Amino acid sequence: MDDTMRFTPGEIQVNAGETIRFFIKNAGKVPHEMVIGSMADMKAHAAEMRKAPGMKHAEPNMITLDPGKMGGLVWQFDQTGTVDFACLLPGHMEAGMVGKVKVS
């Protein structure tokens, strides 16, 4: 993830039942995060974060990284379909910092 408000890659393919370890690097100069979930839930959460931009949270489906930092996130993809991921820091998702995991 970087300050162009993009994830690279922006689309990932996995098989149903797989547990994936994401290795994530913030190559930018501002904090970014990766949150896995449904787009509806992420839009609601992003709206809450706009109201409280200093909000700190630590959930199993997300990681926040300061500039230049690396981290990991482990997630099991149980069902086929599409799972979204995004940066929910204010303005980032709206600028296009989103991606998809296609589960087959």
C-alpha positions, -999 to +999 in steps of 0.1 A: +000+000+000+012+035-007+002+071-010-012+068-045-042+053-025-038+019-041-030-017-030-007-037-051-020-062-061-055-048-060-071-082-067-061-116-052-074-151-061-077-178-034-095-211-030-124-216-006-111-230+027-077-215+023-060-196+052-040-167+037-012-148+054-009-113+039+025-097+042+018-060+040+041-030+036+032+006+039+055+022+013+039+056+018+046+086+039+013+085+058-004+058+078-026+032+059-046+002+069-060-030+054-094-041+065-111-072+052-149-074+051-180-066+032-181-033+014-213-023+032-197-029+066-165-010+055-185+020+043-203+022+076-170+019+095-153+045+073-182+069+081-176+064+118-139+070+113-146+103+095-164+114+127-135+103+149-104+104+128-081+096+157-100+063+164-077+034+172-089-002+169-074-036+167-096-063+151-086-096+137-097-085+102-074-054+100-040-040+104-028-004+106+007+005+096+027+036+100+049+049+071+076+024+061+063-003+084+055-039+076+031-063+092+010-094+086-027-103+086-040-139+086-075-146+073-094-178+064-117-176+033-145-200+041-169-194+012-168-188-025-175-153-037-158-119-034-144-104-002-134-067-002-105-050+015-099-013+019-081+014+039-107+030+061-086+060+072-106+092+063-105+098+026-084+068+016-112+044+006-130+073-012-098+079-032-098+044-045-078+025-018-098-007-022-092-043-034-109-076-038-102-112-029-119-136-053-126-169-036-133-199-058 
